[in-house]
Amino acid sequence: MTDIIVLAVVIVIVGCASAYIYKAKKSGARCVGCSHAGSCGRSGNECSCGTENK
């Protein structure tokens, strides 16, 4: 029974993370893991957090 509960919790966590990434990419965020993802430059490949988007 505990295996089913643990599996359900893992599935919910993975589902929520996937939904967050999908929503962020749909809204135009260039680097989702960056705290400044909403303010990344649209013209270049560099985010405001200093990581390069490929």
N, CA, C and O atoms as a CHARMM CRD file, in Angstrom:
* protein
*
  216
    1    1 MET  N      0.81400  -1.19100   0.00000 PROA 1      0.00000
    2    1 MET  CA     0.00000   0.00000   0.00000 PROA 1      0.00000
    3    1 MET  C      0.86500   1.26500   0.00000 PROA 1      0.00000
    4    1 MET  O      0.53200   2.24600  -0.66400 PROA 1      0.00000
    5    2 THR  N      1.97000   1.23900   0.74200 PROA 2      0.00000
    6    2 THR  CA     2.82000   2.42800   0.77200 PROA 2      0.00000
    7    2 THR  C      3.50400   2.65100  -0.57000 PROA 2      0.00000
    8    2 THR  O      3.80100   3.78700  -0.94000 PROA 2      0.00000
    9    3 ASP  N      3.75500   1.55600  -1.30400 PROA 3      0.00000
   10    3 ASP  CA     4.35500   1.70700  -2.63100 PROA 3      0.00000
   11    3 ASP  C      3.43000   2.46900  -3.57000 PROA 3      0.00000
   12    3 ASP  O      3.89200   3.27600  -4.37700 PROA 3      0.00000
   13    4 ILE  N      2.14700   2.22200  -3.47400 PROA 4      0.00000
   14    4 ILE  CA     1.17200   2.91200  -4.32400 PROA 4      0.00000
   15    4 ILE  C      1.12300   4.39500  -3.96500 PROA 4      0.00000
   16    4 ILE  O      1.04000   5.24500  -4.85100 PROA 4      0.00000
   17    5 ILE  N      1.17200   4.70500  -2.68200 PROA 5      0.00000
   18    5 ILE  CA     1.13700   6.10800  -2.24100 PROA 5      0.00000
   19    5 ILE  C      2.38600   6.84400  -2.70600 PROA 5      0.00000
   20    5 ILE  O      2.29600   7.96700  -3.20200 PROA 5      0.00000
   21    6 VAL  N      3.53700   6.22600  -2.55300 PROA 6      0.00000
   22    6 VAL  CA     4.79700   6.84200  -2.98600 PROA 6      0.00000
   23    6 VAL  C      4.78700   7.04500  -4.50000 PROA 6      0.00000
   24    6 VAL  O      5.20300   8.09800  -4.98300 PROA 6      0.00000
   25    7 LEU  N      4.32300   6.06000  -5.24400 PROA 7      0.00000
   26    7 LEU  CA     4.24000   6.17300  -6.70200 PROA 7      0.00000
   27    7 LEU  C      3.28800   7.29200  -7.11000 PROA 7      0.00000
   28    7 LEU  O      3.57700   8.03900  -8.04600 PROA 7      0.00000
   29    8 ALA  N      2.17000   7.41400  -6.42700 PROA 8      0.00000
   30    8 ALA  CA     1.21200   8.47900  -6.73300 PROA 8      0.00000
   31    8 ALA  C      1.81800   9.85600  -6.46700 PROA 8      0.00000
   32    8 ALA  O      1.61400  10.78500  -7.24800 PROA 8      0.00000
   33    9 VAL  N      2.55700   9.98900  -5.37400 PROA 9      0.00000
   34    9 VAL  CA     3.18900  11.26900  -5.04700 PROA 9      0.00000
   35    9 VAL  C      4.23900  11.62900  -6.10200 PROA 9      0.00000
   36    9 VAL  O      4.32000  12.78200  -6.52600 PROA 9      0.00000
   37   10 VAL  N      5.03200  10.66100  -6.52200 PROA 10     0.00000
   38   10 VAL  CA     6.04700  10.91000  -7.55200 PROA 10     0.00000
   39   10 VAL  C      5.38400  11.31500  -8.86400 PROA 10     0.00000
   40   10 VAL  O      5.86000  12.22800  -9.53900 PROA 10     0.00000
   41   11 ILE  N      4.29700  10.65200  -9.23000 PROA 11     0.00000
   42   11 ILE  CA     3.58800  10.99300 -10.46900 PROA 11     0.00000
   43   11 ILE  C      3.01900  12.40400 -10.39700 PROA 11     0.00000
   44   11 ILE  O      3.06300  13.13700 -11.38500 PROA 11     0.00000
   45   12 VAL  N      2.49100  12.79100  -9.25300 PROA 12     0.00000
   46   12 VAL  CA     1.95700  14.15200  -9.09400 PROA 12     0.00000
   47   12 VAL  C      3.07300  15.18600  -9.20400 PROA 12     0.00000
   48   12 VAL  O      2.89200  16.21900  -9.84900 PROA 12     0.00000
   49   13 ILE  N      4.21700  14.92500  -8.58800 PROA 13     0.00000
   50   13 ILE  CA     5.34400  15.86400  -8.65400 PROA 13     0.00000
   51   13 ILE  C      5.84700  16.02300 -10.07500 PROA 13     0.00000
   52   13 ILE  O      6.07600  17.14400 -10.52800 PROA 13     0.00000
   53   14 VAL  N      6.02200  14.91800 -10.78700 PROA 14     0.00000
   54   14 VAL  CA     6.48100  14.96800 -12.17800 PROA 14     0.00000
   55   14 VAL  C      5.44000  15.67500 -13.06000 PROA 14     0.00000
   56   14 VAL  O      5.80100  16.44400 -13.95000 PROA 14     0.00000
   57   15 GLY  N      4.17600  15.41800 -12.81500 PROA 15     0.00000
   58   15 GLY  CA     3.11100  16.07800 -13.57900 PROA 15     0.00000
   59   15 GLY  C      3.09700  17.57600 -13.36300 PROA 15     0.00000
   60   15 GLY  O      2.93300  18.34000 -14.31400 PROA 15     0.00000
   61   16 CYS  N      3.26800  18.00800 -12.12100 PROA 16     0.00000
   62   16 CYS  CA     3.28900  19.44100 -11.82100 PROA 16     0.00000
   63   16 CYS  C      4.50900  20.12100 -12.44300 PROA 16     0.00000
   64   16 CYS  O      4.40800  21.23500 -12.95600 PROA 16     0.00000
   65   17 ALA  N      5.64500  19.45700 -12.39700 PROA 17     0.00000
   66   17 ALA  CA     6.85000  20.02300 -13.01000 PROA 17     0.00000
   67   17 ALA  C      6.68700  20.13900 -14.52100 PROA 17     0.00000
   68   17 ALA  O      7.08600  21.13700 -15.12000 PROA 17     0.00000
   69   18 SER  N      6.10200  19.11900 -15.13000 PROA 18     0.00000
   70   18 SER  CA     5.87400  19.15800 -16.57900 PROA 18     0.00000
   71   18 SER  C      4.90500  20.26500 -16.95400 PROA 18     0.00000
   72   18 SER  O      5.11100  20.95900 -17.94900 PROA 18     0.00000
   73   19 ALA  N      3.86000  20.43600 -16.17400 PROA 19     0.00000
   74   19 ALA  CA     2.89100  21.49700 -16.44100 PROA 19     0.00000
   75   19 ALA  C      3.53200  22.87400 -16.30200 PROA 19     0.00000
   76   19 ALA  O      3.23000  23.77700 -17.08300 PROA 19     0.00000
   77   20 TYR  N      4.41500  23.04500 -15.31400 PROA 20     0.00000
   78   20 TYR  CA     5.10500  24.31900 -15.12100 PROA 20     0.00000
   79   20 TYR  C      6.00100  24.64100 -16.31600 PROA 20     0.00000
   80   20 TYR  O      6.01200  25.77000 -16.80500 PROA 20     0.00000
   81   21 ILE  N      6.74600  23.64800 -16.77900 PROA 21     0.00000
   82   21 ILE  CA     7.63800  23.86000 -17.92500 PROA 21     0.00000
   83   21 ILE  C      6.82700  24.16500 -19.17600 PROA 21     0.00000
   84   21 ILE  O      7.18600  25.06300 -19.93700 PROA 21     0.00000
   85   22 TYR  N      5.74400  23.43700 -19.40200 PROA 22     0.00000
   86   22 TYR  CA     4.89200  23.67000 -20.57000 PROA 22     0.00000
   87   22 TYR  C      4.31300  25.08900 -20.54100 PROA 22     0.00000
   88   22 TYR  O      4.31900  25.79000 -21.55300 PROA 22     0.00000
   89   23 LYS  N      3.81900  25.49700 -19.38200 PROA 23     0.00000
   90   23 LYS  CA     3.24100  26.83900 -19.25800 PROA 23     0.00000
   91   23 LYS  C      4.29700  27.91600 -19.46700 PROA 23     0.00000
   92   23 LYS  O      4.03000  28.92100 -20.12600 PROA 23     0.00000
   93   24 ALA  N      5.48200  27.72200 -18.91800 PROA 24     0.00000
   94   24 ALA  CA     6.54500  28.71800 -19.06200 PROA 24     0.00000
   95   24 ALA  C      6.99800  28.82500 -20.51400 PROA 24     0.00000
   96   24 ALA  O      7.19800  29.93000 -21.01700 PROA 24     0.00000
   97   25 LYS  N      7.16300  27.70200 -21.18600 PROA 25     0.00000
   98   25 LYS  CA     7.57300  27.73100 -22.59400 PROA 25     0.00000
   99   25 LYS  C      6.48600  28.34500 -23.46900 PROA 25     0.00000
  100   25 LYS  O      6.79300  29.06200 -24.42100 PROA 25     0.00000
  101   26 LYS  N      5.23000  28.07600 -23.16100 PROA 26     0.00000
  102   26 LYS  CA     4.12100  28.62500 -23.93700 PROA 26     0.00000
  103   26 LYS  C      4.02700  30.13800 -23.76700 PROA 26     0.00000
  104   26 LYS  O      3.59600  30.83800 -24.68300 PROA 26     0.00000
  105   27 SER  N      4.43100  30.65400 -22.59000 PROA 27     0.00000
  106   27 SER  CA     4.37400  32.09300 -22.36500 PROA 27     0.00000
  107   27 SER  C      5.61200  32.81300 -22.90200 PROA 27     0.00000
  108   27 SER  O      5.68600  34.04000 -22.84000 PROA 27     0.00000
  109   28 GLY  N      6.59300  32.05800 -23.43300 PROA 28     0.00000
  110   28 GLY  CA     7.73200  32.67400 -24.09500 PROA 28     0.00000
  111   28 GLY  C      8.99500  32.75900 -23.27000 PROA 28     0.00000
  112   28 GLY  O      9.93200  33.44700 -23.67700 PROA 28     0.00000
  113   29 ALA  N      9.06600  32.09900 -22.14200 PROA 29     0.00000
  114   29 ALA  CA    10.28900  32.12400 -21.33500 PROA 29     0.00000
  115   29 ALA  C     11.39800  31.38400 -22.07900 PROA 29     0.00000
  116   29 ALA  O     11.19100  30.27000 -22.55900 PROA 29     0.00000
  117   30 ARG  N     12.56400  32.00000 -22.17200 PROA 30     0.00000
  118   30 ARG  CA    13.66200  31.39200 -22.92400 PROA 30     0.00000
  119   30 ARG  C     14.44000  30.39600 -22.09200 PROA 30     0.00000
  120   30 ARG  O     14.82500  29.34200 -22.59800 PROA 30     0.00000
  121   31 CYS  N     14.68100  30.70300 -20.83400 PROA 31     0.00000
  122   31 CYS  CA    15.37900  29.76000 -19.96000 PROA 31     0.00000
  123   31 CYS  C     14.51400  29.53900 -18.72600 PROA 31     0.00000
  124   31 CYS  O     14.46700  30.38600 -17.83400 PROA 31     0.00000
  125   32 VAL  N     13.84200  28.41700 -18.67700 PROA 32     0.00000
  126   32 VAL  CA    12.82000  28.15300 -17.67700 PROA 32     0.00000
  127   32 VAL  C     13.40000  28.06600 -16.26600 PROA 32     0.00000
  128   32 VAL  O     12.74900  28.50200 -15.31700 PROA 32     0.00000
  129   33 GLY  N     14.58000  27.52600 -16.10400 PROA 33     0.00000
  130   33 GLY  CA    15.16000  27.35400 -14.78000 PROA 33     0.00000
  131   33 GLY  C     15.71300  28.62700 -14.17000 PROA 33     0.00000
  132   33 GLY  O     16.07900  28.63800 -12.99400 PROA 33     0.00000
  133   34 CYS  N     15.78000  29.67800 -14.93000 PROA 34     0.00000
  134   34 CYS  CA    16.34400  30.94800 -14.47600 PROA 34     0.00000
  135   34 CYS  C     15.28400  31.75700 -13.73100 PROA 34     0.00000
  136   34 CYS  O     14.11600  31.76300 -14.12000 PROA 34     0.00000
  137   35 SER  N     15.68800  32.43000 -12.67400 PROA 35     0.00000
  138   35 SER  CA    14.73600  33.25200 -11.92900 PROA 35     0.00000
  139   35 SER  C     14.30900  34.49300 -12.70600 PROA 35     0.00000
  140   35 SER  O     13.29700  35.11000 -12.37300 PROA 35     0.00000
  141   36 HSD  N     15.06200  34.86400 -13.73200 PROA 36     0.00000
  142   36 HSD  CA    14.73000  36.01600 -14.57100 PROA 36     0.00000
  143   36 HSD  C     14.16900  35.56700 -15.92100 PROA 36     0.00000
  144   36 HSD  O     14.32100  36.28400 -16.91000 PROA 36     0.00000
  145   37 ALA  N     13.53900  34.42600 -15.98300 PROA 37     0.00000
  146   37 ALA  CA    13.11700  33.83500 -17.25700 PROA 37     0.00000
  147   37 ALA  C     12.15400  34.72900 -18.02800 PROA 37     0.00000
  148   37 ALA  O     12.18700  34.75200 -19.25800 PROA 37     0.00000
  149   38 GLY  N     11.30900  35.45300 -17.33400 PROA 38     0.00000
  150   38 GLY  CA    10.35100  36.30800 -18.02200 PROA 38     0.00000
  151   38 GLY  C     10.97100  37.54400 -18.64000 PROA 38     0.00000
  152   38 GLY  O     10.35800  38.16600 -19.50800 PROA 38     0.00000
  153   39 SER  N     12.16900  37.91800 -18.21800 PROA 39     0.00000
  154   39 SER  CA    12.78400  39.14100 -18.72000 PROA 39     0.00000
  155   39 SER  C     13.97200  38.87500 -19.62900 PROA 39     0.00000
  156   39 SER  O     14.77600  39.77600 -19.86700 PROA 39     0.00000
  157   40 CYS  N     14.09900  37.66400 -20.13900 PROA 40     0.00000
  158   40 CYS  CA    15.19700  37.34600 -21.05500 PROA 40     0.00000
  159   40 CYS  C     15.01600  38.09600 -22.36800 PROA 40     0.00000
  160   40 CYS  O     13.89400  38.33900 -22.81300 PROA 40     0.00000
  161   41 GLY  N     16.12500  38.45400 -22.97000 PROA 41     0.00000
  162   41 GLY  CA    16.07500  39.16000 -24.24200 PROA 41     0.00000
  163   41 GLY  C     15.54000  38.28800 -25.35100 PROA 41     0.00000
  164   41 GLY  O     15.87400  37.10600 -25.43400 PROA 41     0.00000
  165   42 ARG  N     14.72600  38.85100 -26.19100 PROA 42     0.00000
  166   42 ARG  CA    14.12300  38.08900 -27.29300 PROA 42     0.00000
  167   42 ARG  C     15.02700  38.03600 -28.52200 PROA 42     0.00000
  168   42 ARG  O     14.91800  37.11700 -29.33300 PROA 42     0.00000
  169   43 SER  N     15.91900  39.01700 -28.66400 PROA 43     0.00000
  170   43 SER  CA    16.70500  39.08800 -29.89000 PROA 43     0.00000
  171   43 SER  C     17.95600  38.22500 -29.85100 PROA 43     0.00000
  172   43 SER  O     18.34900  37.66700 -30.87500 PROA 43     0.00000
  173   44 GLY  N     18.58100  38.10500 -28.70100 PROA 44     0.00000
  174   44 GLY  CA    19.82500  37.35000 -28.60900 PROA 44     0.00000
  175   44 GLY  C     19.61500  35.97900 -28.02000 PROA 44     0.00000
  176   44 GLY  O     18.49900  35.61100 -27.65100 PROA 44     0.00000
  177   45 ASN  N     20.68900  35.22500 -27.93200 PROA 45     0.00000
  178   45 ASN  CA    20.61900  33.89500 -27.34800 PROA 45     0.00000
  179   45 ASN  C     21.05600  33.88400 -25.89300 PROA 45     0.00000
  180   45 ASN  O     21.17700  32.81000 -25.30300 PROA 45     0.00000
  181   46 GLU  N     21.29300  35.02400 -25.30800 PROA 46     0.00000
  182   46 GLU  CA    21.77800  35.05300 -23.94200 PROA 46     0.00000
  183   46 GLU  C     20.67700  35.54200 -23.00300 PROA 46     0.00000
  184   46 GLU  O     20.02200  36.55000 -23.27000 PROA 46     0.00000
  185   47 CYS  N     20.48500  34.83100 -21.92500 PROA 47     0.00000
  186   47 CYS  CA    19.51200  35.21100 -20.91000 PROA 47     0.00000
  187   47 CYS  C     20.12300  36.22900 -19.96300 PROA 47     0.00000
  188   47 CYS  O     21.34100  36.40700 -19.92100 PROA 47     0.00000
  189   48 SER  N     19.27200  36.88500 -19.21500 PROA 48     0.00000
  190   48 SER  CA    19.76500  37.86700 -18.24700 PROA 48     0.00000
  191   48 SER  C     20.50000  37.21900 -17.08800 PROA 48     0.00000
  192   48 SER  O     21.20200  37.90400 -16.34400 PROA 48     0.00000
  193   49 CYS  N     20.35100  35.89900 -16.92000 PROA 49     0.00000
  194   49 CYS  CA    21.04800  35.21300 -15.82300 PROA 49     0.00000
  195   49 CYS  C     22.45200  34.79700 -16.24900 PROA 49     0.00000
  196   49 CYS  O     23.19600  34.24500 -15.43900 PROA 49     0.00000
  197   50 GLY  N     22.82700  35.04700 -17.49300 PROA 50     0.00000
  198   50 GLY  CA    24.18700  34.78600 -17.93800 PROA 50     0.00000
  199   50 GLY  C     24.38700  33.42300 -18.58400 PROA 50     0.00000
  200   50 GLY  O     25.48600  33.11400 -19.04300 PROA 50     0.00000
  201   51 THR  N     23.34100  32.60300 -18.62700 PROA 51     0.00000
  202   51 THR  CA    23.46800  31.30700 -19.29600 PROA 51     0.00000
  203   51 THR  C     23.07500  31.45000 -20.74400 PROA 51     0.00000
  204   51 THR  O     22.19700  32.24300 -21.08200 PROA 51     0.00000
  205   52 GLU  N     23.71300  30.69500 -21.59100 PROA 52     0.00000
  206   52 GLU  CA    23.45800  30.79000 -23.01500 PROA 52     0.00000
  207   52 GLU  C     22.37800  29.80400 -23.42100 PROA 52     0.00000
  208   52 GLU  O     22.44800  28.62500 -23.07300 PROA 52     0.00000
  209   53 ASN  N     21.38600  30.27400 -24.15000 PROA 53     0.00000
  210   53 ASN  CA    20.28600  29.42900 -24.62300 PROA 53     0.00000
  211   53 ASN  C     20.63000  28.91300 -26.01100 PROA 53     0.00000
  212   53 ASN  O     20.86000  29.70300 -26.92600 PROA 53     0.00000
  213   54 LYS  N     20.66700  27.60800 -26.17600 PROA 54     0.00000
  214   54 LYS  CA    21.00700  27.03200 -27.48300 PROA 54     0.00000
  215   54 LYS  C     19.81500  26.44300 -28.16700 PROA 54     0.00000
  216   54 LYS  O     19.93400  25.91900 -29.27500 PROA 54     0.00000
